[in-house]
Amino acid sequence: MVGSIIIIYGGIRATVNTIIGEVKRTNYYANTRIDFTRKIALGLEFFIAGDLIKTIITPTFNEVVVLVIIVSIRTIIGFTLSKESQELEESTWKK
């Protein structure tokens, strides 16, 4: 639930920043994208933690296998989002 709240909060912030950026005609895109990407990655980390806790409390073989698959996918997505955020931030600072 915490992960969902963080991602929704990030989406709302991105929407508000986009609207403000369009109205003021500022260069908002890179910073908004970096912020939203970080919120998604943080939300995914909470989802992984929640899945781990749930599996530790009531472990079955099927749940462990599903957990390994889900954690692997979410870890890859989280790593990719973090890497993209870093690259975007570095390119923003160079401009």
C-alpha positions, -999 to +999 in steps of 0.1 A: +000+000+000+028+024+008+044+017-026+011+026-043+008+058-024+043+068-033+037+061-070+003+079-070+019+109-052+047+110-078+021+109-106+002+138-091+033+158-086+044+151-122+009+161-135+010+194-115+046+202-125+036+195-162+006+218-160+027+246-143+055+241-167+032+244-197+015+275-183+048+292-174+065+279-206+096+267-186+119+238-191+102+215-167+104+181-185+137+168-173+132+176-136+097+163-136+108+130-153+137+126-128+114+131-099+087+108-111+112+081-120+126+082-085+091+079-070+083+049-092+116+032-082+110+039-045+074+025-048+087-007-064+111-011-035+082-010-010+063-036-031+094-059-030+097-055+008+060-062+012+062-093-009+092-105+011+075-100+044+043-118+032+064-148+020+084-150+052+052-151+072+034-178+052+060-195+029+049-222+004+070-234-024+048-219-050+048-185-033+086-186-030+089-193-067+065-165-076+083-142-052+117-149-068+102-141-103+084-109-091+114-096-072+137-103-102+114-084-125+109-055-101+146-053-094+155-051-131+128-024-136+140-005-105+176-007-116+167+005-151+147+034-138+175+044-114+200+043-142+178+063-165+172+089-138+210+092-132+217+096-169+190+121-173+202+141-143+238+141-156+227+153-190+205+180-174+235+193-154+257+193-185+234+217-204 
